[in-house]
């Protein structure tokens, strides 16, 4: 598969109006390998015009037609998984073998969204005598997504969507835009713009004709997008933001299972996952046993650090030099805030590699305990009582994901309910995720929900139609 370097506007690969481009650096080598067209405000304006033309006819289509196109998109992504994985590995640094497995499962997610489209129903009420009331689930019209996780529910709900890809990983979203045309989405329904937040992102956030925007990323940028909504047209906003996810390991837990799950959580995508279990609270009585097992599990997952395109690579680099340098700074800060159990340095080679690192004996007020590092770095501390563990786990402005490990179902359910988190895993942790439950954050980890049976509702306005045979006043 050849990389796409131009924008996807109105169903065509289109050069940016300004002619500007930006370079992509292969994080495995630290060398430039391709240039991508850079969109600007003028490209956003053009895309909005095409989206306005595309969505009304699409919205009027039968639900089965929408669902068919979504399923076809999933099939095309799965069929092209090898080519997409190769390009994404070179762009992001995620190991190619891991990417193949993830992409092959995308069709499952597309099928899930397609089934929601086919079974979505309006509600009817006859509770008021003389009235027949029913809701109308209507699309916003022109919407935007800063990162492409919500294409299927957005179009499934009848909208057009303009995607701003990450400047760090623009190629896969551009391929997605091309595949959407092949899947049967009309031109202008799904458009993809590569570029930067202060230009493309701001143009989307402030645009008066975009009625809904979804963002996945940092808390700081999420706040800016909410501000832009208020400064423009009060567009609806869904935010999936950062995390500093706790995992609580009780003395009766299955220690090997807990250690392996937490190791996978912090090692997946080289720790660059918002739901990574980066704060671990383990009961004092099992600390040594847990740390020994945890270290072995992490080292097994990172046994071959190297080029993401190599089949045997188990740990790739960080996505770019900015993230790499940020993590190195946290490693130095952490050495003054706690004890290094293992790791604590950058990896060898020309790419942006970080050795998996675990700190212990770190105060909850420390920077490495409170700030999202977004790398293969975890803090392991101990607790004595359930109340202490819950209090310390909740002592954060984040609330995206949490986990509790215990063989006692009473303990597990009680603690899960007490944790201030949008998702809580019981005897499992991220990246384990179910499609049929909502996903999103508490506190500063986000606004709104994705996935689950209500996924389409965040891409629709709910209206009311009232048919009355009563000639008297309401309520008589």
Secondary structure, 3 states (H helix, E strand, C coil): CCCCCCEEECCEEECCCCCCEEEEEECCCCEEEEEEECCCHHHHHHHHHHHHHHHHHHHCCCHHHHHHHHHHHHHHHHHCHHHHHHHHHHHHCCCHHHHHHHHHCHHHHHHHHHHHHHHCCCCEECCCCCEEEEEEEEECCEEEEECCCCHHHHHHCCCEEEEECCCCCCHHHHHHHHHHHHHCCCCCCEEEECCCHHHHHHHHHHCCCCCEEEEECCHHHHHHHHHHHHHCCCCEEEEECCCCEEEEECCCCCHHHHHHHHHHHHHHHHHCCCCCEEEEEEEHHHHHHHHHHHHHHHHHHCCCECCCCCCCCCECCCCCHHHHHHHHHHHHHHHHHCEEEECCCECCCCCCCECCEEEECCCCCCHHHHCCCCCCEEEEEEECCHHHHHHHHHCCCCCCEEEEECCCHHHHHHHHHHCCCCEEEECCCCCCCCCCCCECCCHHHEECCECCCCHHHHHEEEEEEEEECCCCCCCC
